[in-house]
Amino acid sequence: MDIDVQELNLKNILNQIRPDLYTSIFTEQDRYKLIEYVLEIINDYVEENTNIVADPDFDDIIYEDISDIIYEQYENYLYPEYYFTYNDTVENELTEIIDFAFEIFYICFIPERSLEITSQNTFKNPDSTKNTKNKEDITKIITYLKSKPQPEQRTNEWYEFRHNLITASNAYKAFESDAMKNQLIYEKCQPIKTVSGSSDSQNQSKQVNINTPFHWGQKYEPVSVMIYEYMYNTKIGDFGCIKHDKYFFLGASPDGINIDPNSEKYGVMLEIKNIVNREITGIPKKEYWVQTQLQMETCGLDECDFLETRFIEYENENAFLMDTSNTPDDSTHTNNHQSIEKTAKNEYKGVIMYFANKDGNPFYVYKPMNIKTYIDFQTWEETEMERLESLGYIWIKNLYWRLDCFSCVLIKRNIKWFNENLHFLEELWKTVEYERVHGYAHRAPKSSKKQTKNRIETTTSNKSICLIKINSDTGDVDFDQNNSITKESDAISNDATKTVQLSNSPLTHKPNIMQFFKIRTQSFDESKHNTN
Protein backbone atom coordinates (compact mmCIF):
# COMPACT_ATOMS: atom_id res chain seq x y z
CA MET A 1 0.00 0.00 0.00
CA ASP A 2 1.53 3.31 -1.11
CA ILE A 3 0.61 6.32 0.96
CA ASP A 4 -0.32 9.27 -1.26
CA VAL A 5 -0.65 12.46 0.75
CA GLN A 6 -2.16 14.29 -2.21
CA GLU A 7 -4.84 11.62 -2.56
CA LEU A 8 -5.55 11.55 1.15
CA ASN A 9 -5.82 15.34 1.37
CA LEU A 10 -4.52 15.40 4.92
CA LYS A 11 -5.53 19.00 5.44
CA ASN A 12 -9.21 18.28 4.80
CA ILE A 13 -9.12 15.12 6.90
CA LEU A 14 -7.39 17.00 9.68
CA ASN A 15 -10.05 19.71 9.67
CA GLN A 16 -12.90 17.19 9.67
CA ILE A 17 -11.65 14.80 12.33
CA ARG A 18 -9.36 16.85 14.53
CA PRO A 19 -10.05 20.56 13.96
CA ASP A 20 -8.68 21.25 17.43
CA LEU A 21 -5.27 19.73 16.67
CA TYR A 22 -2.78 22.48 17.33
CA THR A 23 0.95 22.37 17.85
CA SER A 24 3.03 25.24 19.08
CA ILE A 25 6.38 23.74 18.11
CA PHE A 26 5.78 22.26 14.65
CA THR A 27 4.61 24.34 11.69
CA GLU A 28 1.57 23.28 9.68
CA GLN A 29 3.81 21.91 6.95
CA ASP A 30 5.85 20.00 9.52
CA ARG A 31 2.66 18.47 10.92
CA TYR A 32 1.65 17.14 7.50
CA LYS A 33 5.13 15.75 6.90
CA LEU A 34 5.13 14.09 10.30
CA ILE A 35 1.69 12.58 9.74
CA GLU A 36 2.80 11.24 6.35
CA TYR A 37 5.95 9.84 7.93
CA VAL A 38 4.03 8.11 10.73
CA LEU A 39 1.55 6.66 8.23
CA GLU A 40 4.41 5.21 6.19
CA ILE A 41 5.92 3.63 9.30
CA ILE A 42 2.57 2.15 10.34
CA ASN A 43 2.06 0.79 6.83
CA ASP A 44 5.54 -0.76 6.69
CA TYR A 45 5.00 -2.27 10.12
CA VAL A 46 1.75 -3.97 9.08
CA GLU A 47 3.21 -5.09 5.75
CA GLU A 48 6.11 -6.79 7.51
CA ASN A 49 3.83 -8.39 10.12
CA THR A 50 0.87 -9.45 8.00
CA ASN A 51 -0.87 -11.53 10.67
CA ILE A 52 -0.23 -9.29 13.66
CA VAL A 53 -3.64 -7.60 13.43
CA ALA A 54 -5.20 -10.90 14.57
CA ASP A 55 -3.33 -10.65 17.87
CA PRO A 56 -5.58 -9.55 20.75
CA ASP A 57 -2.90 -7.07 21.84
CA PHE A 58 -2.45 -5.64 18.34
CA ASP A 59 -3.59 -2.12 19.22
CA ASP A 60 -1.21 -1.82 22.16
CA ILE A 61 1.70 -3.51 20.39
CA ILE A 62 1.65 -1.40 17.24
CA TYR A 63 1.01 1.86 19.09
CA GLU A 64 3.90 1.32 21.49
CA ASP A 65 6.30 0.23 18.75
CA ILE A 66 5.43 3.11 16.43
CA SER A 67 5.64 5.63 19.27
CA ASP A 68 9.08 4.34 20.26
CA ILE A 69 10.29 4.76 16.70
CA ILE A 70 8.98 8.32 16.44
CA TYR A 71 10.35 9.36 19.82
CA GLU A 72 13.72 7.90 18.95
CA GLN A 73 13.79 9.80 15.65
CA TYR A 74 13.13 13.03 17.48
CA GLU A 75 15.21 12.46 20.56
CA ASN A 76 17.05 15.68 19.85
CA TYR A 77 13.80 17.49 20.53
CA LEU A 78 12.87 15.32 23.47
CA TYR A 79 16.26 15.37 25.14
CA PRO A 80 18.26 18.39 24.00
CA GLU A 81 21.77 18.37 25.36
CA TYR A 82 21.44 21.89 26.70
CA TYR A 83 18.16 21.09 28.44
CA PHE A 84 18.41 19.09 31.67
CA THR A 85 14.67 18.65 32.21
CA TYR A 86 12.30 16.39 30.27
CA ASN A 87 10.65 18.24 27.38
CA ASP A 88 6.99 17.33 27.89
CA THR A 89 5.72 19.80 25.31
CA VAL A 90 7.45 18.12 22.39
CA GLU A 91 6.38 14.65 23.49
CA ASN A 92 2.77 15.73 23.93
CA GLU A 93 2.63 17.26 20.48
CA LEU A 94 4.23 14.19 18.91
CA THR A 95 1.68 12.02 20.71
CA GLU A 96 -1.13 14.12 19.22
CA ILE A 97 0.33 13.66 15.75
CA ILE A 98 0.77 9.89 16.25
CA ASP A 99 -2.82 9.56 17.47
CA PHE A 100 -4.11 11.43 14.45
CA ALA A 101 -2.03 9.29 12.07
CA PHE A 102 -3.58 6.15 13.56
CA GLU A 103 -7.06 7.60 13.12
CA ILE A 104 -6.36 8.18 9.43
CA PHE A 105 -4.89 4.71 9.04
CA TYR A 106 -7.94 2.99 10.53
CA ILE A 107 -10.38 5.07 8.48
CA CYS A 108 -8.61 5.03 5.12
CA PHE A 109 -6.63 1.79 5.01
CA ILE A 110 -7.66 -0.95 7.43
CA PRO A 111 -10.40 -1.00 10.06
CA GLU A 112 -9.68 -1.08 13.76
CA ARG A 113 -9.44 -4.61 15.11
CA SER A 114 -12.70 -4.18 17.03
CA LEU A 115 -14.93 -1.38 18.29
CA GLU A 116 -16.93 -1.40 21.49
CA ILE A 117 -20.67 -0.95 21.05
CA THR A 118 -22.54 0.95 23.74
CA SER A 119 -26.10 0.23 24.80
CA GLN A 120 -27.14 3.07 22.48
CA ASN A 121 -25.42 1.30 19.56
CA THR A 122 -22.86 4.10 19.23
CA PHE A 123 -19.09 4.00 18.87
CA LYS A 124 -16.04 5.81 20.11
CA ASN A 125 -15.05 6.68 16.54
CA PRO A 126 -18.18 6.76 14.33
CA ASP A 127 -16.22 7.63 11.18
CA SER A 128 -14.50 4.24 11.23
CA THR A 129 -17.78 2.27 11.40
CA LYS A 130 -19.55 3.41 8.26
CA ASN A 131 -20.93 0.42 6.35
CA THR A 132 -19.74 0.42 2.74
CA LYS A 133 -22.86 -1.42 1.54
CA ASN A 134 -26.31 0.11 1.10
CA LYS A 135 -29.60 -1.62 1.93
CA GLU A 136 -30.13 -2.88 -1.63
CA ASP A 137 -26.69 -4.51 -1.70
CA ILE A 138 -27.34 -6.19 1.64
CA THR A 139 -30.75 -7.46 0.54
CA LYS A 140 -29.22 -9.06 -2.56
CA ILE A 141 -26.53 -10.76 -0.47
CA ILE A 142 -29.00 -12.09 2.11
CA THR A 143 -31.35 -13.35 -0.62
CA TYR A 144 -28.44 -15.11 -2.32
CA LEU A 145 -27.21 -16.70 0.91
CA LYS A 146 -30.71 -18.02 1.63
CA SER A 147 -30.84 -19.58 -1.83
CA LYS A 148 -27.63 -21.57 -1.42
CA PRO A 149 -28.32 -25.32 -1.08
CA GLN A 150 -27.86 -26.76 2.40
CA PRO A 151 -27.41 -30.48 3.12
CA GLU A 152 -29.73 -31.82 5.80
CA GLN A 153 -27.93 -31.81 9.14
CA ARG A 154 -26.34 -35.02 10.41
CA THR A 155 -26.74 -36.80 7.06
CA ASN A 156 -23.88 -38.34 5.07
CA GLU A 157 -24.06 -35.40 2.66
CA TRP A 158 -23.80 -32.97 5.56
CA TYR A 159 -20.73 -34.71 7.01
CA GLU A 160 -19.06 -34.82 3.60
CA PHE A 161 -19.83 -31.17 2.96
CA ARG A 162 -18.18 -30.04 6.20
CA HIS A 163 -15.33 -32.54 5.88
CA ASN A 164 -14.21 -30.85 2.67
CA LEU A 165 -14.05 -27.39 4.19
CA ILE A 166 -11.76 -25.45 6.47
CA THR A 167 -14.52 -23.88 8.51
CA ALA A 168 -14.21 -20.45 10.07
CA SER A 169 -14.19 -21.88 13.59
CA ASN A 170 -11.00 -23.90 13.06
CA ALA A 171 -9.27 -21.74 10.43
CA TYR A 172 -7.12 -20.04 13.08
CA LYS A 173 -5.08 -23.25 13.40
CA ALA A 174 -3.57 -22.53 9.99
CA PHE A 175 -1.88 -19.45 11.50
CA GLU A 176 -0.61 -21.14 14.64
CA SER A 177 2.21 -23.57 15.50
CA ASP A 178 3.13 -26.63 13.47
CA ALA A 179 1.39 -28.76 16.09
CA MET A 180 -1.89 -26.90 15.57
CA LYS A 181 -1.58 -27.13 11.79
CA ASN A 182 -0.82 -30.84 12.14
CA GLN A 183 -3.98 -31.30 14.20
CA LEU A 184 -6.17 -29.66 11.56
CA ILE A 185 -4.55 -31.58 8.69
CA TYR A 186 -5.01 -34.89 10.52
CA GLU A 187 -8.64 -34.06 11.26
CA LYS A 188 -9.38 -33.32 7.61
CA CYS A 189 -7.53 -36.38 6.29
CA GLN A 190 -9.43 -38.92 8.37
CA PRO A 191 -12.32 -40.84 6.79
CA ILE A 192 -15.67 -39.08 6.75
CA LYS A 193 -18.05 -39.92 9.56
CA THR A 194 -21.12 -41.57 8.08
CA VAL A 195 -24.49 -42.59 9.43
CA SER A 196 -26.79 -45.45 8.51
CA GLY A 197 -30.56 -45.44 8.55
CA SER A 198 -32.64 -42.45 9.51
CA SER A 199 -30.70 -39.37 10.46
CA ASP A 200 -33.44 -38.46 12.92
CA SER A 201 -33.18 -41.75 14.79
CA GLN A 202 -29.41 -41.48 14.86
CA ASN A 203 -29.62 -37.94 16.16
CA GLN A 204 -32.09 -38.76 18.88
CA SER A 205 -30.42 -41.90 20.18
CA LYS A 206 -27.08 -40.24 20.77
CA GLN A 207 -26.73 -39.31 24.42
CA VAL A 208 -25.96 -35.68 25.25
CA ASN A 209 -23.58 -34.64 28.01
CA ILE A 210 -25.33 -31.70 29.67
CA ASN A 211 -22.42 -30.94 32.01
CA THR A 212 -19.87 -29.59 29.52
CA PRO A 213 -19.06 -25.96 28.66
CA PHE A 214 -19.94 -26.86 25.06
CA HIS A 215 -23.49 -27.84 26.02
CA TRP A 216 -23.78 -24.78 28.27
CA GLY A 217 -22.96 -22.62 25.26
CA GLN A 218 -25.54 -24.39 23.12
CA LYS A 219 -28.16 -24.08 25.85
CA TYR A 220 -27.66 -20.34 26.31
CA GLU A 221 -27.07 -19.30 22.69
CA PRO A 222 -30.83 -18.77 22.10
CA VAL A 223 -30.93 -16.62 25.26
CA SER A 224 -28.06 -14.48 23.94
CA VAL A 225 -29.90 -14.06 20.64
CA MET A 226 -33.13 -13.07 22.44
CA ILE A 227 -31.34 -10.43 24.51
CA TYR A 228 -29.46 -9.10 21.47
CA GLU A 229 -32.66 -8.84 19.41
CA TYR A 230 -34.47 -7.19 22.30
CA MET A 231 -31.73 -4.65 23.05
CA TYR A 232 -31.11 -3.59 19.45
CA ASN A 233 -34.67 -4.04 18.11
CA THR A 234 -33.63 -6.42 15.36
CA LYS A 235 -34.15 -9.97 14.07
CA ILE A 236 -31.51 -12.68 13.61
CA GLY A 237 -31.77 -15.27 10.83
CA ASP A 238 -30.01 -18.65 10.63
CA PHE A 239 -28.12 -19.58 7.46
CA GLY A 240 -26.45 -22.91 8.22
CA CYS A 241 -23.04 -23.78 6.79
CA ILE A 242 -22.07 -21.62 3.80
CA LYS A 243 -19.37 -22.45 1.27
CA HIS A 244 -17.11 -19.72 -0.14
CA ASP A 245 -17.93 -18.98 -3.78
CA LYS A 246 -14.33 -18.61 -4.92
CA TYR A 247 -12.24 -20.63 -2.47
CA PHE A 248 -14.01 -24.00 -2.49
CA PHE A 249 -12.17 -25.24 0.61
CA LEU A 250 -13.43 -22.45 2.89
CA GLY A 251 -16.76 -22.36 4.71
CA ALA A 252 -18.51 -20.70 7.62
CA SER A 253 -21.47 -21.30 9.93
CA PRO A 254 -22.33 -17.90 11.41
CA ASP A 255 -24.51 -17.88 14.50
CA GLY A 256 -26.78 -15.54 12.59
CA ILE A 257 -27.23 -12.47 10.41
CA ASN A 258 -29.41 -9.43 11.10
CA ILE A 259 -32.25 -9.78 8.58
CA ASP A 260 -34.61 -6.96 9.59
CA PRO A 261 -34.33 -4.34 6.80
CA ASN A 262 -35.66 -1.67 9.16
CA SER A 263 -32.91 -2.25 11.71
CA GLU A 264 -29.73 -0.20 11.85
CA LYS A 265 -27.92 -3.52 12.08
CA TYR A 266 -29.33 -4.89 8.83
CA GLY A 267 -26.72 -7.16 7.25
CA VAL A 268 -24.48 -7.30 10.33
CA MET A 269 -23.38 -10.84 11.16
CA LEU A 270 -23.52 -12.17 14.72
CA GLU A 271 -21.03 -14.45 16.46
CA ILE A 272 -21.83 -15.56 20.02
CA LYS A 273 -19.62 -16.95 22.77
CA ASN A 274 -21.29 -17.94 26.03
CA ILE A 275 -18.42 -17.84 28.50
CA VAL A 276 -18.24 -20.17 31.48
CA ASN A 277 -14.93 -19.73 33.24
CA ARG A 278 -12.81 -16.93 31.77
CA GLU A 279 -12.78 -13.17 32.02
CA ILE A 280 -14.69 -11.21 29.40
CA THR A 281 -12.42 -8.33 28.36
CA GLY A 282 -14.22 -6.97 25.31
CA ILE A 283 -11.19 -7.89 23.18
CA PRO A 284 -11.84 -10.85 20.83
CA LYS A 285 -9.35 -13.70 21.16
CA LYS A 286 -7.24 -14.43 18.10
CA GLU A 287 -9.17 -17.54 17.08
CA TYR A 288 -12.47 -15.68 17.36
CA TRP A 289 -11.24 -12.68 15.38
CA VAL A 290 -9.99 -14.99 12.60
CA GLN A 291 -13.31 -16.83 12.73
CA THR A 292 -15.31 -13.65 12.15
CA GLN A 293 -13.02 -12.57 9.29
CA LEU A 294 -13.55 -15.90 7.52
CA GLN A 295 -17.30 -15.61 8.09
CA MET A 296 -17.46 -12.14 6.55
CA GLU A 297 -15.30 -13.18 3.59
CA THR A 298 -17.41 -16.27 2.97
CA CYS A 299 -20.72 -14.41 3.16
CA GLY A 300 -19.58 -11.21 1.46
CA LEU A 301 -20.63 -9.01 4.39
CA ASP A 302 -18.57 -6.27 6.00
CA GLU A 303 -19.52 -6.23 9.68
CA CYS A 304 -19.88 -8.72 12.51
CA ASP A 305 -21.08 -8.13 16.06
CA PHE A 306 -19.00 -10.28 18.40
CA LEU A 307 -21.13 -11.00 21.43
CA GLU A 308 -19.81 -12.52 24.66
CA THR A 309 -22.17 -13.32 27.52
CA ARG A 310 -22.03 -15.00 30.89
CA PHE A 311 -25.11 -16.40 32.60
CA ILE A 312 -25.62 -17.43 36.21
CA GLU A 313 -28.33 -19.88 37.25
CA TYR A 314 -30.36 -19.37 40.43
CA GLU A 315 -30.70 -22.21 42.91
CA ASN A 316 -34.49 -22.16 42.69
CA GLU A 317 -37.54 -20.16 41.70
CA ASN A 318 -37.74 -18.34 45.01
CA ALA A 319 -34.21 -16.93 44.61
CA PHE A 320 -35.18 -15.86 41.09
CA LEU A 321 -38.29 -14.03 42.30
CA MET A 322 -36.52 -12.35 45.22
CA ASP A 323 -33.87 -10.84 42.94
CA THR A 324 -35.98 -8.10 41.42
CA SER A 325 -35.61 -4.52 40.22
CA ASN A 326 -38.87 -3.54 41.93
CA THR A 327 -38.61 -1.29 44.97
CA PRO A 328 -40.41 -2.40 48.16
CA ASP A 329 -43.10 0.29 47.74
CA ASP A 330 -43.68 -0.54 44.08
CA SER A 331 -47.27 -1.67 43.52
CA THR A 332 -46.10 -4.34 41.07
CA HIS A 333 -43.95 -6.00 43.74
CA THR A 334 -46.76 -8.31 44.75
CA ASN A 335 -47.10 -11.98 43.92
CA ASN A 336 -48.56 -12.60 40.47
CA HIS A 337 -48.03 -9.07 39.14
CA GLN A 338 -44.39 -8.95 40.17
CA SER A 339 -41.97 -7.97 37.41
CA ILE A 340 -39.55 -10.73 36.42
CA GLU A 341 -37.74 -8.85 33.65
CA LYS A 342 -34.64 -7.62 35.52
CA THR A 343 -32.63 -8.23 38.67
CA ALA A 344 -31.97 -5.84 41.54
CA LYS A 345 -28.81 -4.81 39.64
CA ASN A 346 -30.89 -4.08 36.52
CA GLU A 347 -29.62 -7.17 34.69
CA TYR A 348 -31.84 -9.21 32.40
CA LYS A 349 -33.12 -12.50 33.79
CA GLY A 350 -35.40 -15.26 32.58
CA VAL A 351 -36.55 -18.88 32.60
CA ILE A 352 -35.72 -21.98 30.57
CA MET A 353 -38.14 -24.90 30.70
CA TYR A 354 -36.07 -28.08 30.64
CA PHE A 355 -37.68 -31.15 29.04
CA ALA A 356 -36.34 -34.53 27.93
CA ASN A 357 -37.31 -36.53 24.88
CA LYS A 358 -37.92 -40.28 24.89
CA ASP A 359 -34.16 -40.94 24.72
CA GLY A 360 -33.48 -38.76 27.75
CA ASN A 361 -31.86 -35.97 25.76
CA PRO A 362 -32.56 -32.35 26.74
CA PHE A 363 -35.00 -30.05 24.98
CA TYR A 364 -35.24 -26.42 26.08
CA VAL A 365 -38.06 -23.90 25.81
CA TYR A 366 -37.25 -20.25 26.50
CA LYS A 367 -39.46 -17.61 28.10
CA PRO A 368 -39.81 -14.75 25.60
CA MET A 369 -38.36 -11.37 26.60
CA ASN A 370 -41.74 -9.64 26.29
CA ILE A 371 -43.23 -11.73 29.12
CA LYS A 372 -42.38 -9.47 32.04
CA THR A 373 -44.70 -10.36 34.92
CA TYR A 374 -45.02 -13.52 36.96
CA ILE A 375 -48.70 -14.00 36.13
CA ASP A 376 -48.00 -13.78 32.39
CA PHE A 377 -45.14 -16.23 32.86
CA GLN A 378 -47.45 -18.72 34.60
CA THR A 379 -49.91 -18.56 31.72
CA TRP A 380 -47.14 -19.08 29.16
CA GLU A 381 -45.60 -21.87 31.25
CA GLU A 382 -48.85 -23.82 31.50
CA THR A 383 -49.44 -23.51 27.75
CA GLU A 384 -45.94 -24.75 26.94
CA MET A 385 -46.24 -27.55 29.48
CA GLU A 386 -49.39 -28.89 27.87
CA ARG A 387 -47.98 -28.51 24.36
CA LEU A 388 -44.72 -30.33 25.06
CA GLU A 389 -46.30 -33.10 27.12
CA SER A 390 -48.74 -33.75 24.27
CA LEU A 391 -45.72 -34.28 22.03
CA GLY A 392 -44.23 -36.87 24.36
CA TYR A 393 -41.69 -34.74 26.21
CA ILE A 394 -41.09 -35.12 29.93
CA TRP A 395 -40.73 -31.97 32.03
CA ILE A 396 -37.60 -32.11 34.20
CA LYS A 397 -37.38 -28.71 35.85
CA ASN A 398 -37.21 -24.98 35.22
CA LEU A 399 -33.86 -23.23 34.98
CA TYR A 400 -33.79 -19.65 36.26
CA TRP A 401 -30.99 -17.49 34.87
CA ARG A 402 -29.62 -13.97 35.07
CA LEU A 403 -27.27 -12.15 32.73
CA ASP A 404 -23.99 -11.65 34.59
CA CYS A 405 -21.88 -10.08 31.81
CA PHE A 406 -22.64 -8.70 28.34
CA SER A 407 -20.00 -7.52 25.86
CA CYS A 408 -20.74 -6.66 22.23
CA VAL A 409 -18.00 -5.33 19.95
CA LEU A 410 -18.07 -4.64 16.23
CA ILE A 411 -15.48 -6.36 14.05
CA LYS A 412 -15.06 -4.90 10.57
CA ARG A 413 -14.07 -6.96 7.56
CA ASN A 414 -10.34 -6.64 6.95
CA ILE A 415 -9.90 -7.52 3.28
CA LYS A 416 -6.21 -6.64 3.33
CA TRP A 417 -5.55 -9.10 6.15
CA PHE A 418 -7.45 -11.87 4.35
CA ASN A 419 -5.67 -11.36 1.03
CA GLU A 420 -2.24 -11.30 2.62
CA ASN A 421 -2.86 -14.38 4.78
CA LEU A 422 -4.93 -16.52 2.42
CA HIS A 423 -1.82 -18.42 1.34
CA PHE A 424 -1.59 -20.07 4.78
CA LEU A 425 -5.02 -21.61 4.25
CA GLU A 426 -4.27 -22.57 0.64
CA GLU A 427 -1.01 -24.29 1.59
CA LEU A 428 -2.67 -26.22 4.39
CA TRP A 429 -5.47 -27.44 2.14
CA LYS A 430 -2.99 -28.55 -0.54
CA THR A 431 -1.32 -30.64 2.15
CA VAL A 432 -4.67 -32.16 3.09
CA GLU A 433 -5.43 -33.09 -0.52
CA TYR A 434 -1.98 -34.61 -0.99
CA GLU A 435 -1.95 -36.63 2.21
CA ARG A 436 -5.47 -37.94 1.71
CA VAL A 437 -3.94 -39.82 -1.24
CA HIS A 438 -0.39 -40.51 -0.09
CA GLY A 439 -0.92 -41.08 3.62
CA TYR A 440 -1.30 -39.07 6.80
CA ALA A 441 -0.59 -41.64 9.53
CA HIS A 442 2.53 -39.75 10.60
CA ARG A 443 0.29 -36.96 11.85
CA ALA A 444 -1.64 -39.15 14.28
CA PRO A 445 -1.58 -37.74 17.83
CA LYS A 446 0.20 -39.58 20.57
CA SER A 447 -2.09 -41.97 22.40
CA SER A 448 -3.53 -40.72 25.67
CA LYS A 449 -4.73 -42.74 28.61
CA LYS A 450 -8.49 -42.86 28.70
CA GLN A 451 -10.11 -43.70 31.98
CA THR A 452 -13.68 -44.92 32.09
CA LYS A 453 -15.39 -45.09 35.42
CA ASN A 454 -18.71 -45.84 36.98
CA ARG A 455 -19.62 -42.77 38.98
CA ILE A 456 -22.51 -42.05 41.28
CA GLU A 457 -23.35 -38.52 42.35
CA THR A 458 -24.71 -38.39 45.87
CA THR A 459 -26.92 -35.91 47.67
CA THR A 460 -27.36 -34.99 51.29
CA SER A 461 -31.13 -34.60 50.87
CA ASN A 462 -33.38 -36.83 52.98
CA LYS A 463 -35.98 -36.96 50.23
CA SER A 464 -36.53 -40.20 48.36
CA ILE A 465 -34.71 -40.82 45.10
CA CYS A 466 -36.40 -41.66 41.85
CA LEU A 467 -34.57 -42.94 38.80
CA ILE A 468 -36.33 -42.75 35.46
CA LYS A 469 -35.61 -44.88 32.44
CA ILE A 470 -37.33 -43.99 29.19
CA ASN A 471 -38.07 -46.82 26.77
CA SER A 472 -36.78 -45.64 23.38
CA ASP A 473 -39.24 -47.89 21.52
CA THR A 474 -42.47 -47.13 23.38
CA GLY A 475 -41.68 -43.81 25.03
CA ASP A 476 -42.91 -45.22 28.34
CA VAL A 477 -41.37 -44.01 31.57
CA ASP A 478 -40.23 -46.57 34.16
CA PHE A 479 -39.84 -45.40 37.77
CA ASP A 480 -37.56 -46.93 40.38
CA GLN A 481 -38.40 -45.27 43.70
CA ASN A 482 -36.05 -47.31 45.83
CA ASN A 483 -33.67 -45.20 47.86
CA SER A 484 -30.66 -46.58 46.06
CA ILE A 485 -28.98 -46.17 42.71
CA THR A 486 -28.39 -49.39 40.81
CA LYS A 487 -25.73 -50.18 38.29
CA GLU A 488 -26.54 -50.07 34.59
CA SER A 489 -26.86 -53.14 32.39
CA ASP A 490 -23.74 -54.76 30.98
CA ALA A 491 -24.19 -52.87 27.72
CA ILE A 492 -23.46 -49.55 29.43
CA SER A 493 -21.70 -50.66 32.59
CA ASN A 494 -18.51 -48.91 31.51
CA ASP A 495 -20.17 -45.53 31.28
CA ALA A 496 -20.37 -42.85 33.91
CA THR A 497 -23.80 -42.35 35.43
CA LYS A 498 -25.03 -38.77 35.60
CA THR A 499 -28.04 -37.47 37.50
CA VAL A 500 -29.82 -34.15 37.44
CA GLN A 501 -31.73 -32.83 40.43
CA LEU A 502 -35.38 -31.89 39.97
CA SER A 503 -37.21 -28.88 41.28
CA ASN A 504 -40.69 -29.24 42.77
CA SER A 505 -43.37 -28.81 40.12
CA PRO A 506 -44.99 -25.35 40.23
CA LEU A 507 -48.10 -26.65 38.46
CA THR A 508 -50.46 -29.16 40.07
CA HIS A 509 -50.98 -31.16 36.89
CA LYS A 510 -47.26 -31.82 36.41
CA PRO A 511 -46.07 -35.32 37.33
CA ASN A 512 -44.50 -35.58 40.77
CA ILE A 513 -41.25 -37.14 39.61
CA MET A 514 -39.56 -36.93 43.00
CA GLN A 515 -36.06 -35.53 43.10
CA PHE A 516 -33.78 -37.16 40.51
CA PHE A 517 -34.09 -37.88 36.82
CA LYS A 518 -31.57 -40.05 35.04
CA ILE A 519 -30.88 -38.69 31.58
CA ARG A 520 -27.59 -40.00 30.23
CA THR A 521 -24.55 -42.18 30.48
CA GLN A 522 -21.13 -41.19 29.22
CA SER A 523 -17.49 -42.19 29.26
CA PHE A 524 -15.04 -39.40 29.76
CA ASP A 525 -11.40 -38.79 28.95
CA GLU A 526 -9.50 -37.17 31.81
CA SER A 527 -6.68 -36.22 29.48
CA LYS A 528 -8.95 -33.75 27.68
CA HIS A 529 -9.86 -30.37 29.08
CA ASN A 530 -12.18 -27.79 27.63
CA THR A 531 -10.68 -24.32 27.42
CA ASN A 532 -13.39 -21.89 26.52
Secondary structure as UniProt FT lines:
FT   HELIX           5..8
FT   HELIX           10..17
FT   TURN            19..20
FT   HELIX           28..48
FT   TURN            50..51
FT   HELIX           52..54
FT   TURN            56..57
FT   HELIX           58..73
FT   HELIX           75..78
FT   TURN            81..82
FT   HELIX           88..108
FT   STRAND          115..116
FT   TURN            119..120
FT   HELIX           126..129
FT   HELIX           135..147
FT   TURN            153..154
FT   HELIX           156..163
FT   STRAND          166..167
FT   TURN            168..170
FT   HELIX           171..175
FT   HELIX           178..189
FT   HELIX           199..205
FT   TURN            210..211
FT   HELIX           213..232
FT   STRAND          236..237
FT   STRAND          242..243
FT   TURN            248..249
FT   STRAND          250..252
FT   STRAND          256..258
FT   TURN            261..262
FT   TURN            264..267
FT   STRAND          269..274
FT   HELIX           286..299
FT   STRAND          303..313
FT   HELIX           317..322
FT   TURN            328..329
FT   TURN            331..332
FT   HELIX           335..337
FT   TURN            344..345
FT   STRAND          348..356
FT   TURN            358..359
FT   STRAND          362..366
FT   TURN            369..370
FT   HELIX           374..390
FT   TURN            391..392
FT   STRAND          394..412
FT   HELIX           415..438
FT   HELIX           441..443
FT   STRAND          467..470
FT   TURN            472..474
FT   STRAND          477..480
FT   HELIX           490..492
FT   TURN            493..494
FT   STRAND          496..501
FT   TURN            508..509
FT   STRAND          516..522
FT   TURN            526..527
//
